[in-house]
Amino acid sequence: MSISKQDVKYIAALARIDVPEAQLDAMTKSLSDVVQYVETLQKLDVSNVKPTSHAVPVGNVWRQDQVKTSLTNQEALAIAVEAKEGSFKVPLVIE
């Protein structure tokens, strides 16, 4: 499969990326190379390869929970820029 300049323009529009006209040729070649490499990989026989999500084994490092005292509501609100009815008051961010 070959990639055309029109394909690059279409993909760039979908991704909302501005690709200057001067870079279209280079981008077209780069994307064509990527597609050609993927086509090469699709020819490989991977029927005996187990699917993996990581190249190396990954595990979580767990620690013991430690119960500690928390701030009281008054202590937490003491550093608030503005408080209202026992809660932090923040500016409205929805337009």
OpenMM code with the backbone's topology and positions (N, CA, C; nanometers):
from openmm import Vec3, app, unit

residues = "MET SER ILE SER LYS GLN ASP VAL LYS TYR ILE ALA ALA LEU ALA ARG ILE ASP VAL PRO GLU ALA GLN LEU ASP ALA MET THR LYS SER LEU SER ASP VAL VAL GLN TYR VAL GLU THR LEU GLN LYS LEU ASP VAL SER ASN VAL LYS PRO THR SER HIS ALA VAL PRO VAL GLY ASN VAL TRP ARG GLN ASP GLN VAL LYS THR SER LEU THR ASN GLN GLU ALA LEU ALA ILE ALA VAL GLU ALA LYS GLU GLY SER PHE LYS VAL PRO LEU VAL ILE GLU".split()
positions = [
    Vec3(0.0845, -0.1177, 0.0000),
    Vec3(0.0000, 0.0000, 0.0000),
    Vec3(0.0889, 0.1237, 0.0000),
    Vec3(0.0608, 0.2141, -0.0894),
    Vec3(0.1397, 0.3375, -0.0932),
    Vec3(0.0566, 0.4525, -0.0360),
    Vec3(0.1260, 0.5463, 0.0220),
    Vec3(0.0630, 0.6630, 0.0816),
    Vec3(0.0811, 0.7805, -0.0145),
    Vec3(-0.0266, 0.8506, -0.0421),
    Vec3(-0.0184, 0.9668, -0.1302),
    Vec3(-0.0179, 1.0952, -0.0479),
    Vec3(0.0098, 1.2049, -0.1153),
    Vec3(0.0062, 1.3346, -0.0477),
    Vec3(-0.1346, 1.3636, 0.0050),
    Vec3(-0.2343, 1.3223, -0.0711),
    Vec3(-0.3728, 1.3426, -0.0281),
    Vec3(-0.4005, 1.2644, 0.1005),
    Vec3(-0.3449, 1.1440, 0.1109),
    Vec3(-0.3599, 1.0648, 0.2331),
    Vec3(-0.2969, 1.1366, 0.3523),
    Vec3(-0.1791, 1.1925, 0.3305),
    Vec3(-0.1089, 1.2640, 0.4378),
    Vec3(-0.1905, 1.3853, 0.4808),
    Vec3(-0.2438, 1.4598, 0.3845),
    Vec3(-0.3260, 1.5762, 0.4173),
    Vec3(-0.4497, 1.5346, 0.4963),
    Vec3(-0.5112, 1.4243, 0.4561),
    Vec3(-0.6311, 1.3751, 0.5239),
    Vec3(-0.5992, 1.3307, 0.6671),
    Vec3(-0.4919, 1.2558, 0.6832),
    Vec3(-0.4501, 1.2099, 0.8166),
    Vec3(-0.4140, 1.3289, 0.9047),
    Vec3(-0.3447, 1.4268, 0.8486),
    Vec3(-0.3080, 1.5458, 0.9249),
    Vec3(-0.4324, 1.6228, 0.9684),
    Vec3(-0.5307, 1.6304, 0.8817),
    Vec3(-0.6555, 1.6993, 0.9172),
    Vec3(-0.7279, 1.6251, 1.0289),
    Vec3(-0.7305, 1.4922, 1.0221),
    Vec3(-0.7944, 1.4134, 1.1282),
    Vec3(-0.7242, 1.4324, 1.2614),
    Vec3(-0.5914, 1.4406, 1.2572),
    Vec3(-0.5121, 1.4566, 1.3790),
    Vec3(-0.4995, 1.6031, 1.4198),
    Vec3(-0.5570, 1.6910, 1.3397),
    Vec3(-0.5489, 1.8353, 1.3653),
    Vec3(-0.4028, 1.8821, 1.3761),
    Vec3(-0.3230, 1.8349, 1.2783),
    Vec3(-0.1817, 1.8720, 1.2707),
    Vec3(-0.1615, 1.9517, 1.1429),
    Vec3(-0.0919, 2.0626, 1.1550),
    Vec3(-0.0614, 2.1439, 1.0380),
    Vec3(0.0683, 2.0922, 0.9757),
    Vec3(0.0565, 2.0394, 0.8559),
    Vec3(0.1751, 1.9937, 0.7833),
    Vec3(0.1975, 2.0910, 0.6685),
    Vec3(0.3028, 2.1721, 0.6774),
    Vec3(0.3307, 2.2683, 0.5692),
    Vec3(0.3549, 2.1971, 0.4361),
    Vec3(0.3200, 2.2652, 0.3295),
    Vec3(0.3350, 2.2087, 0.1942),
    Vec3(0.4793, 2.1653, 0.1676),
    Vec3(0.5751, 2.2366, 0.2247),
    Vec3(0.7166, 2.2039, 0.2040),
    Vec3(0.7555, 2.0705, 0.2677),
    Vec3(0.6808, 2.0264, 0.3674),
    Vec3(0.7139, 1.9020, 0.4371),
    Vec3(0.6286, 1.7836, 0.3912),
    Vec3(0.5374, 1.8072, 0.2976),
    Vec3(0.4483, 1.6991, 0.2537),
    Vec3(0.5237, 1.5827, 0.1917),
    Vec3(0.6232, 1.6123, 0.1087),
    Vec3(0.6986, 1.5034, 0.0438),
    Vec3(0.7705, 1.4171, 0.1478),
    Vec3(0.8367, 1.4821, 0.2428),
    Vec3(0.9097, 1.4073, 0.3453),
    Vec3(0.8138, 1.3261, 0.4327),
    Vec3(0.7014, 1.3862, 0.4688),
    Vec3(0.6039, 1.3156, 0.5516),
    Vec3(0.5420, 1.1980, 0.4763),
    Vec3(0.5167, 1.2170, 0.3478),
    Vec3(0.4622, 1.1088, 0.2653),
    Vec3(0.5595, 0.9917, 0.2592),
    Vec3(0.6876, 1.0221, 0.2403),
    Vec3(0.7894, 0.9156, 0.2365),
    Vec3(0.7978, 0.8455, 0.3712),
    Vec3(0.7970, 0.9210, 0.4805),
    Vec3(0.8072, 0.8615, 0.6143),
    Vec3(0.6890, 0.7691, 0.6419),
    Vec3(0.5690, 0.8149, 0.6138),
    Vec3(0.4509, 0.7308, 0.6377),
    Vec3(0.4501, 0.6078, 0.5472),
    Vec3(0.4952, 0.6243, 0.4237),
    Vec3(0.5042, 0.5091, 0.3324),
    Vec3(0.6023, 0.4054, 0.3863),
    Vec3(0.7148, 0.4527, 0.4409),
    Vec3(0.8131, 0.3615, 0.4998),
    Vec3(0.7545, 0.2861, 0.6194),
    Vec3(0.6788, 0.3555, 0.7009),
    Vec3(0.6162, 0.2910, 0.8173),
    Vec3(0.5176, 0.1837, 0.7713),
    Vec3(0.4334, 0.2177, 0.6760),
    Vec3(0.3344, 0.1211, 0.6260),
    Vec3(0.4042, 0.0023, 0.5625),
    Vec3(0.5113, 0.0262, 0.4878),
    Vec3(0.5862, -0.0830, 0.4249),
    Vec3(0.6468, -0.1748, 0.5320),
    Vec3(0.6977, -0.1166, 0.6403),
    Vec3(0.7561, -0.1974, 0.7475),
    Vec3(0.6484, -0.2813, 0.8169),
    Vec3(0.5312, -0.2235, 0.8384),
    Vec3(0.4215, -0.2985, 0.9002),
    Vec3(0.3795, -0.4133, 0.8087),
    Vec3(0.3747, -0.3896, 0.6800),
    Vec3(0.3415, -0.4972, 0.5861),
    Vec3(0.4445, -0.6089, 0.5933),
    Vec3(0.5724, -0.5741, 0.6112),
    Vec3(0.6781, -0.6742, 0.6274),
    Vec3(0.6558, -0.7543, 0.7549),
    Vec3(0.6204, -0.6858, 0.8636),
    Vec3(0.5962, -0.7551, 0.9905),
    Vec3(0.4754, -0.8482, 0.9824),
    Vec3(0.3752, -0.8115, 0.9040),
    Vec3(0.2551, -0.8948, 0.8920),
    Vec3(0.2851, -1.0285, 0.8235),
    Vec3(0.3940, -1.0376, 0.7512),
    Vec3(0.4308, -1.1614, 0.6831),
    Vec3(0.4960, -1.2631, 0.7770),
    Vec3(0.5363, -1.2191, 0.8959),
    Vec3(0.6028, -1.3084, 0.9908),
    Vec3(0.5056, -1.4103, 1.0481),
    Vec3(0.5553, -1.5306, 1.0728),
    Vec3(0.4755, -1.6348, 1.1363),
    Vec3(0.4899, -1.6206, 1.2877),
    Vec3(0.3840, -1.5771, 1.3516),
    Vec3(0.3864, -1.5584, 1.4965),
    Vec3(0.2876, -1.6521, 1.5658),
    Vec3(0.2540, -1.7611, 1.4991),
    Vec3(0.1547, -1.8523, 1.5550),
    Vec3(0.2032, -1.9189, 1.6842),
    Vec3(0.3336, -1.9334, 1.7035),
    Vec3(0.3858, -1.9969, 1.8251),
    Vec3(0.4356, -1.8956, 1.9287),
    Vec3(0.4035, -1.7687, 1.9091),
    Vec3(0.4476, -1.6648, 2.0020),
    Vec3(0.3321, -1.6297, 2.0950),
    Vec3(0.3602, -1.6360, 2.2256),
    Vec3(0.2561, -1.6016, 2.3217),
    Vec3(0.2333, -1.4510, 2.3218),
    Vec3(0.1069, -1.4090, 2.3288),
    Vec3(0.0800, -1.2654, 2.3365),
    Vec3(0.1317, -1.2079, 2.4688),
    Vec3(0.1860, -1.0881, 2.4629),
    Vec3(0.2350, -1.0224, 2.5837),
    Vec3(0.1921, -0.8768, 2.5830),
    Vec3(0.1869, -0.8190, 2.7011),
    Vec3(0.1602, -0.6758, 2.7089),
    Vec3(0.2868, -0.5999, 2.7451),
    Vec3(0.3868, -0.6711, 2.7977),
    Vec3(0.5147, -0.6106, 2.8335),
    Vec3(0.6277, -0.7036, 2.7893),
    Vec3(0.7387, -0.6439, 2.7541),
    Vec3(0.8529, -0.7238, 2.7102),
    Vec3(0.9199, -0.7953, 2.8261),
    Vec3(0.9093, -0.7395, 2.9446),
    Vec3(0.9682, -0.7999, 3.0643),
    Vec3(0.8592, -0.8130, 3.1699),
    Vec3(0.8735, -0.9075, 3.2618),
    Vec3(0.7710, -0.9213, 3.3656),
    Vec3(0.7596, -0.7939, 3.4504),
    Vec3(0.6371, -0.7572, 3.4798),
    Vec3(0.6115, -0.6366, 3.5570),
    Vec3(0.5326, -0.6759, 3.6816),
    Vec3(0.5720, -0.6217, 3.7955),
    Vec3(0.4992, -0.6494, 3.9188),
    Vec3(0.4860, -0.5244, 4.0019),
    Vec3(0.3866, -0.5227, 4.0873),
    Vec3(0.3674, -0.4086, 4.1766),
    Vec3(0.4530, -0.4236, 4.3009),
    Vec3(0.4978, -0.3128, 4.3514),
    Vec3(0.5713, -0.3110, 4.4766),
    Vec3(0.4736, -0.2611, 4.5822),
    Vec3(0.4425, -0.3469, 4.6770),
    Vec3(0.3444, -0.3123, 4.7781),
    Vec3(0.4141, -0.2760, 4.9084),
    Vec3(0.3526, -0.1860, 4.9821),
    Vec3(0.4011, -0.1531, 5.1155),
    Vec3(0.2852, -0.1689, 5.2122),
    Vec3(0.3168, -0.1834, 5.3372),
    Vec3(0.2144, -0.1945, 5.4387),
    Vec3(0.1487, -0.0577, 5.4599),
    Vec3(0.0171, -0.0582, 5.4749),
    Vec3(-0.0532, 0.0654, 5.5079),
    Vec3(-0.0214, 0.1043, 5.6507),
    Vec3(-0.0033, 0.2325, 5.6717),
    Vec3(0.0218, 0.2826, 5.8056),
    Vec3(-0.0851, 0.3854, 5.8388),
    Vec3(-0.1529, 0.3645, 5.9481),
    Vec3(-0.2566, 0.4564, 5.9906),
    Vec3(-0.1904, 0.5763, 6.0560),
    Vec3(-0.2237, 0.6946, 6.0066),
    Vec3(-0.1701, 0.8185, 6.0617),
    Vec3(-0.2870, 0.9128, 6.0891),
    Vec3(-0.2631, 1.0093, 6.1742),
    Vec3(-0.3682, 1.1057, 6.2027),
    Vec3(-0.3831, 1.2010, 6.0849),
    Vec3(-0.5051, 1.2419, 6.0610),
    Vec3(-0.5350, 1.3339, 5.9517),
    Vec3(-0.5535, 1.4743, 6.0054),
    Vec3(-0.5565, 1.5704, 5.9145),
    Vec3(-0.5895, 1.7067, 5.9532),
    Vec3(-0.7383, 1.7142, 5.9874),
    Vec3(-0.7690, 1.7973, 6.0817),
    Vec3(-0.9108, 1.8216, 6.1083),
    Vec3(-0.9624, 1.9137, 5.9991),
    Vec3(-1.0934, 1.9253, 5.9893),
    Vec3(-1.1534, 2.0125, 5.8899),
    Vec3(-1.1068, 2.1565, 5.9105),
    Vec3(-1.0994, 2.1998, 6.0339),
    Vec3(-1.0567, 2.3365, 6.0632),
    Vec3(-0.9104, 2.3581, 6.0236),
    Vec3(-0.8240, 2.2601, 6.0488),
    Vec3(-0.6829, 2.2716, 6.0128),
    Vec3(-0.6655, 2.2803, 5.8608),
    Vec3(-0.7411, 2.1996, 5.7886),
    Vec3(-0.7317, 2.2007, 5.6431),
    Vec3(-0.7818, 2.3334, 5.5876),
    Vec3(-0.8928, 2.3815, 5.6392),
    Vec3(-0.9496, 2.5064, 5.5894),
    Vec3(-0.8703, 2.6289, 5.6330),
    Vec3(-0.7812, 2.6137, 5.7303),
    Vec3(-0.7009, 2.7263, 5.7774),
    Vec3(-0.6079, 2.7779, 5.6683),
    Vec3(-0.5697, 2.6930, 5.5736),
    Vec3(-0.4802, 2.7359, 5.4648),
    Vec3(-0.5572, 2.7684, 5.3367),
    Vec3(-0.6896, 2.7571, 5.3391),
    Vec3(-0.7708, 2.7820, 5.2203),
    Vec3(-0.7725, 2.9298, 5.1863),
    Vec3(-0.7720, 2.9612, 5.0591),
    Vec3(-0.7851, 3.0988, 5.0143),
    Vec3(-0.9251, 3.1485, 5.0498),
    Vec3(-1.0238, 3.0599, 5.0274),
    Vec3(-1.1612, 3.0953, 5.0600),
    Vec3(-1.2360, 2.9678, 5.0980),
    Vec3(-1.3185, 2.9756, 5.2000),
    Vec3(-1.3964, 2.8605, 5.2463),
    Vec3(-1.5418, 2.9021, 5.2587),
    Vec3(-1.6299, 2.8044, 5.2447),
    Vec3(-1.7732, 2.8305, 5.2586),
    Vec3(-1.8392, 2.7056, 5.3139),
    Vec3(-1.9078, 2.7200, 5.4243),
    Vec3(-1.9845, 2.6114, 5.4869),
    Vec3(-1.8992, 2.4867, 5.5090),
    Vec3(-1.7775, 2.5030, 5.5571),
    Vec3(-1.6916, 2.3908, 5.5906),
    Vec3(-1.6230, 2.3240, 5.4723),
    Vec3(-1.6239, 2.3892, 5.3552),
    Vec3(-1.5613, 2.3320, 5.2351),
    Vec3(-1.4730, 2.4369, 5.1693),
    Vec3(-1.3814, 2.3909, 5.0852),
    Vec3(-1.3009, 2.4828, 5.0057),
    Vec3(-1.3920, 2.5459, 4.9010),
    Vec3(-1.3799, 2.6748, 4.8806),
    Vec3(-1.4559, 2.7413, 4.7750),
    Vec3(-1.3586, 2.7688, 4.6604),
    Vec3(-1.3955, 2.7261, 4.5412),
    Vec3(-1.3086, 2.7411, 4.4249),
    Vec3(-1.3857, 2.8137, 4.3159),
    Vec3(-1.3149, 2.8766, 4.2240),
    Vec3(-1.3854, 2.9469, 4.1149),
    Vec3(-1.4567, 2.8492, 4.0224),
    Vec3(-1.5652, 2.8940, 3.9649),
    Vec3(-1.6402, 2.8147, 3.8670),
    Vec3(-1.5559, 2.7999, 3.7413),
    Vec3(-1.5401, 2.6764, 3.6923),
    Vec3(-1.4578, 2.6535, 3.5727),
    Vec3(-1.5396, 2.6117, 3.4531),
    Vec3(-1.6688, 2.5990, 3.4673),
    Vec3(-1.7555, 2.5600, 3.3550),
    Vec3(-1.8107, 2.6853, 3.2916),
    Vec3(-1.8004, 2.6936, 3.1604),
    Vec3(-1.8537, 2.8108, 3.0905),
    Vec3(-1.9974, 2.7885, 3.0543),
] * unit.nanometer
topology = app.Topology()
chain = topology.addChain("A")
for resn in residues:
    res = topology.addResidue(resn, chain)
    for name in ("N", "CA", "C"):
        topology.addAtom(name, app.Element.getBySymbol(name[0]), res)
